[in-house]
Amino acid sequence: MLLADLGTFIADAGHGVEGSDLFLGTMPSDPSECCALIEYSGEPPLRTQNEGSAHSSAQGGERPRVQLLCRSAEYETGRSLVQAITETLDAVRNETIEGTWYTRIAAIQSPFLVERDENDRYVFACNFQIVKRVG
């Protein structure tokens, strides 16, 4: 699964502990300093021609998108964390992560400040376009 793969990859790189300060699919109200990966709509699957038929195609790869959110009471702490994880993910090229081949994970933009939440904490984000093999 996409989020589980990336969560393990980020944790193995030393940027958090899943379920403690790194969350998949949601960002809980606590702890104050944490990150979350949220999957959202990506691009259509890549198609390849099936052998023997010029009119049929098979799915050649998926192109999901993921948003990384990092929250902290301190601006510099949150900004540094989102930058470090962005650099870790953006470096993935032709790599197997948890048994799935990832052709590319690319930051769509530089990390940015999203908001100060209801508890006056800074929330930063970066979005990623992913290309991965199906199955």
Number of C-alpha atoms within 10 A of each C-alpha: 9 17 16 16 14 17 21 18 16 20 15 11 13 10 20 19 16 16 11 12 20 24 21 18 14 13 18 13 11 10 13 16 20 24 31 24 24 17 18 12 9 15 12 11 17 16 13 12 13 12 9 7 8 8 7 11 13 12 14 14 20 19 19 19 21 23 18 21 26 30 30 22 16 14 15 10 15 24 20 14 21 25 18 16 22 23 14 15 20 17 14 16 14 13 15 14 15 13 10 15 17 19 17 19 24 19 21 14 11 12 21 15 17 14 13 15 13 8 9 11 17 23 24 24 24 22 22 22 17 24 23 22 16 14 10
